């Protein structure tokens, strides 16, 4: 069976345009791919099989129906709905140059407004709650020391879990000033300063894990019990394990639900600004960073 134009151009969009021309990260490509999996499922419920779906099915009415279906039938949040809409819009902009005769309908799709979500109170841990959390780690085994370093980095640097699991040993510089090279979203990298507690935790972890040899520079900084790179689910499991222990310890943590992302949300009165004196490194000037000290 000959593929439809929709199938042909969707394949080109994912295999060529997004990774090569658009320069999008694998995580973004996966997110966009899932959006179209949802579109195919929705259209099948509307009576159009995936192998029959074509360009003319990509209409304002069908896209609006998809977005409503995501919220009502799949109980997706407004944020998720907007992410799926962004993926559809990206593909539509790509098609505009392939099918200029479809511009009127494509413009109708792009004119759909992004749904506004009510602002939620940002949860965060208080200083004594963070102390309780760290007290649950005994630091007696190699895994304990690793877990302590993981929580310390999350707390003191505010990096994402996706950034944490992609750190390699060579990304750490413990000289003055001590920094961490973080590979963030959109294939953008940045240097993050390391606090004294973070430096100590990393030194302990590297020494106890045997990662202090030059031949380990390209190794993952944190690996799981299978000696593989951590997944986001693995980090979530570790953090939740200590959170649950802390909850049992006299219920001294007020949050009912916990995720590593909460550790990125810092109370404003605890954010400090410090200057890294580059003059000590043979450079002039200084650089400002915000961080939460322990």
C-alpha positions in Angstrom: 0.0 0.0 0.0 1.4 3.4 -1.0 1.9 5.7 2.0 -0.2 8.8 2.3 1.3 12.2 2.0 0.7 12.7 5.7 2.7 9.5 6.5 5.5 10.5 4.1 5.9 14.1 5.4 5.5 13.1 9.1 8.3 10.6 8.6 10.6 13.3 7.0 9.6 15.6 9.8 10.8 13.2 12.5 13.8 11.6 10.8 15.3 14.7 9.0 13.8 18.0 10.0 13.6 17.8 13.8 17.0 16.3 14.5 19.1 17.6 11.6 17.6 20.9 10.4 15.8 22.0 13.6 18.6 20.7 15.9 16.1 19.4 18.5 17.2 17.2 21.3 16.1 13.5 21.4 13.9 14.4 24.4 12.0 17.0 22.3 11.7 14.6 19.4 10.3 11.9 21.7 7.8 14.4 23.2 6.6 15.5 19.7 6.4 11.8 18.6 4.1 11.1 21.5 1.9 14.0 20.5 1.3 12.5 17.1 0.6 9.1 18.7 -2.2 10.8 20.5 -3.4 12.4 17.3 -3.5 9.1 15.5 -5.4 7.5 18.4 -7.9 10.4 18.5 -8.5 10.2 14.7 -9.1 6.5 15.0 -11.8 7.2 17.5 -13.2 9.6 14.9 -13.3 6.8 12.4 -10.1 7.5 10.4 -7.6 4.7 10.5 -3.9 5.6 10.9 -3.0 4.2 7.4 -5.7 6.4 5.8 -4.9 9.6 7.6 -3.8 12.4 5.1 -3.0 16.0 5.0 -6.6 17.1 4.6 -7.4 15.6 8.0 -5.1 18.1 9.6 -7.8 20.8 10.2 -8.5 23.4 12.9 -11.6 21.4 13.9 -9.7 18.1 14.3 -6.8 19.8 16.2 -9.3 21.5 18.6 -11.1 18.2 19.0 -7.8 16.5 19.9 -6.9 19.1 22.5 -10.3 18.8 24.1 -10.1 15.0 24.0 -6.7 15.0 25.7 -8.2 16.9 28.7 -11.7 15.2 28.9 -10.9 11.6 27.9 -7.3 11.2 28.9 -7.3 13.6 31.9 -4.3 15.5 30.7 -3.3 18.7 32.4 -3.5 22.0 30.7 0.3 22.1 30.5 0.3 18.7 28.7 -2.4 19.9 26.4 -0.3 22.9 25.5 2.8 20.7 24.9 0.8 18.6 22.4 -0.5 21.7 20.7 3.1 23.0 20.3 4.1 19.8 18.6 1.2 20.0 16.2 2.0 23.6 15.5 5.6 22.8 14.7 4.6 20.2 12.2 2.0 22.6 10.6 4.7 25.2 10.2 6.9 22.6 8.5 4.0 21.7 6.1 3.4 25.3 5.2 6.5 25.2 3.0 5.6 21.9 1.5 2.0 22.6 0.8 1.5 26.4 0.3 -1.9 25.8 -1.0 -2.9 24.7 2.4 -1.9 28.0 4.1 -5.5 29.1 4.9 -6.2 26.0 6.9 -2.8 25.9 8.5 -3.1 29.5 9.6 -6.5 28.6 11.2 -4.7 25.8 13.2 -1.9 28.2 14.3 -4.4 30.7 15.4 -5.8 28.4 18.1 -4.9 30.1 21.4 -2.8 28.4 24.1 -5.0 27.6 27.0 -4.1 29.4 30.2 -3.6 27.4 33.3 -4.4 28.7 36.8 -1.3 29.5 38.7 -0.4 27.0 41.4 1.4 27.6 44.6 5.0 26.5 44.1 5.9 23.9 46.7 9.3 23.9 48.3 11.1 22.4 51.3 12.0 24.5 54.3 15.6 24.4 55.6 14.7 22.1 58.5 12.8 19.8 56.2 15.9 19.5 53.9 18.0 18.8 57.0 15.6 16.0 57.9 15.8 14.6 54.4 19.6 14.5 54.4 19.6 12.9 57.8 18.0 9.7 56.3 21.2 9.0 54.3 23.6 7.0 56.5 26.6 7.3 54.1 28.0 3.9 55.2 28.0 2.2 51.7 29.1 3.3 48.3 25.4 3.6 47.3 24.7 5.8 50.3 27.5 8.2 49.4 26.3 8.3 45.8 22.8 9.1 46.9 24.1 11.9 49.2 25.9 13.4 46.3 22.8 13.2 44.1 20.6 15.0 46.6 23.3 17.5 47.4 23.7 18.5 43.7 19.9 18.7 43.2 19.6 20.9 46.2 22.6 23.2 45.8 22.6 23.7 42.1 18.9 23.5 41.1 19.7 21.4 38.0 17.0 19.2 36.5 17.0 15.4 36.9 17.5 15.1 33.1 20.6 17.2 33.5 21.9 15.3 36.5 21.8 11.9 34.8 23.8 13.2 31.9 26.8 14.5 33.9 30.1 12.8 33.2 33.2 12.8 35.4 34.9 15.2 33.0 32.1 17.8 33.5 33.3 18.4 37.0 36.1 21.0 37.8 37.0 21.1 41.5 39.7 23.8 41.1 39.0 27.4 41.9 36.3 28.3 41.1 34.7 24.9 41.3 32.2 24.4 38.6 29.9 21.9 37.0 29.3 21.8 33.2 25.6 21.1 32.7 24.1 20.0 29.4 20.6 21.4 29.5 17.5 21.6 27.4 17.8 22.5 23.7 21.4 21.1 23.6 22.5 24.2 25.6 25.3 23.9 28.1 26.2 26.1 31.0 28.6 26.3 33.9 27.1 26.0 37.4 29.1 27.0 40.5 29.6 24.3 43.2 29.2 25.1 46.9 31.6 23.7 49.5 29.1 21.0 50.6 28.7 20.0 47.0 32.4 19.8 46.4 32.9 17.6 49.5 30.0 15.3 48.5 31.4 14.9 45.0 34.9 14.2 46.2 33.6 11.6 48.5 31.5 10.0 45.8 34.3 9.9 43.2 36.8 8.4 45.6 34.4 5.8 47.0 33.2 4.8 43.5 36.7 4.5 42.1 36.1 7.2 39.5 39.3 9.2 40.2 41.4 7.7 37.4 42.0 9.5 34.1 40.4 6.7 32.2 37.1 7.4 33.9 36.7 11.0 32.7 34.2 9.9 30.0 32.2 7.8 32.5 28.8 8.7 33.9 29.1 10.4 37.2 26.2 8.5 38.6 25.4 4.9 37.7 22.7 2.5 39.1 23.1 -1.0 40.6 23.3 -2.5 37.1 26.3 -0.1 36.5 24.3 1.7 33.8 23.4 5.3 33.4 20.6 6.4 35.6 17.2 7.1 34.2 14.9 9.8 35.5 12.7 7.1 37.1 15.7 5.8 38.9 16.5 9.2 40.4 12.9 9.7 41.3 12.9 6.3 43.2 16.0 7.3 45.2 14.7 10.7 46.2 11.3 9.4 47.1 12.9 6.6 49.2 14.5 9.1 51.5 11.5 11.4 51.4 9.3 8.5 52.7 11.8 7.7 55.4 11.7 11.4 56.5 7.9 11.4 56.6 8.0 8.4 58.9 10.6 10.2 61.1 8.0 12.1 63.2 6.3 13.4 60.1 8.7 16.4 60.0 8.1 17.1 56.3 4.9 19.0 55.4 4.7 18.1 51.7 2.3 15.3 51.0 3.8 14.5 47.6 7.4 14.8 46.7 9.5 14.8 43.5 13.1 15.9 42.8 11.6 19.0 41.1 10.6 20.4 44.5 14.2 20.7 45.4 14.6 23.2 42.5 12.0 25.5 44.0 13.8 27.7 46.5 12.2 30.0 49.0 13.1 33.6 48.0 14.6 34.5 51.4 17.0 31.6 51.1 18.5 32.5 47.7 21.9 34.1 48.0 24.1 35.8 45.5 27.8 35.3 45.5 30.7 36.4 43.3 33.3 34.0 41.9 36.5 36.0 41.7 38.0 35.3 38.3 41.1 37.3 39.1 42.4 34.4 41.1 42.3 32.4 37.9 44.2 35.0 35.9 41.1 36.8 34.7 39.5 40.1 35.6 36.0 40.7 36.7 33.4 38.5 38.5 30.4 36.5 37.7 27.1 36.4 39.6 25.3 33.2 40.5 22.2 32.4 42.5 22.2 29.3 44.7 20.9 27.9 48.0 23.6 27.3 50.5 23.5 24.4 52.9 
